[in-house]
Amino acid sequence: MNRSGFKPINALMRENPALAPIQDRLRQFSRLQQSFADALPPGLNQSCRVATVEGSTLVIAVANGAIATKLKQILPRLLEKIRENKKQEQEVTAITVIVQPDSFRPQVAGVAAPSRDPMPADKLAELTELLGDSPLKATMERIKTRRQRALTSGSKKR
């Protein structure tokens, strides 16, 4: 028991025989995640994680398509490194990569999810007006026009 008089959750889980299989699976999953993290090149650890294991296939969730592409390029080496890990008790014969951007966004309680639009239409129009005649202004006007077309064609389909 700790100072508050309550047992830590791990102790409670160990005491309950019905939870033992869950605890074992969590330990196994934790070792898989660590094995995967150890095999990753530097810089990729924050953008991908083990999502699940389906049979002997490790399913990796990544933050975006660029990370997925990078990971797919190194999959054979990654799989070899994971297989070499002696702590590994789960046989891994394949790795699948899925893109799940929402699972990598920090969640803040009480704050609405940010818009997927990196720049709202009104801000884009404002910025475009501030620019002098230039290739950048022409490009931003094309973006604004495409967005307007996409919005109007999207509303017609409904």
Stockholm file with secondary structure:
# STOCKHOLM 1.0

chainA/1-158         MNRSGFKPINALMRENPALAPIQDRLRQFSRLQQSFADALPPGLNQSCRVATVEGSTLVIAVANGAIATKLKQILPRLLEKIRENKKQEQEVTAITVIVQPDSFRPQVAGVAAPSRDPMPADKLAELTELLGDSPLKATMERIKTRRQRALTSGSKKR
#=GR chainA/1-158 SS CCTTSCCCHHHHHHHCGGGHHHHHHHHHHHHHHHHHHHHSCTTCGGGEEEEEEETTEEEEEESSHHHHHHHHHTHHHHHHHHHHCTTCCSCCCEEEEEECGGGGSCCCTTCCCCCSCSSCHHHHHHHHHHSCSSHHHHHHHHHHHHHHHHHHHHHHHC
#=GC SS_cons         CCTTSCCCHHHHHHHCGGGHHHHHHHHHHHHHHHHHHHHSCTTCGGGEEEEEEETTEEEEEESSHHHHHHHHHTHHHHHHHHHHCTTCCSCCCEEEEEECGGGGSCCCTTCCCCCSCSSCHHHHHHHHHHSCSSHHHHHHHHHHHHHHHHHHHHHHHC
//
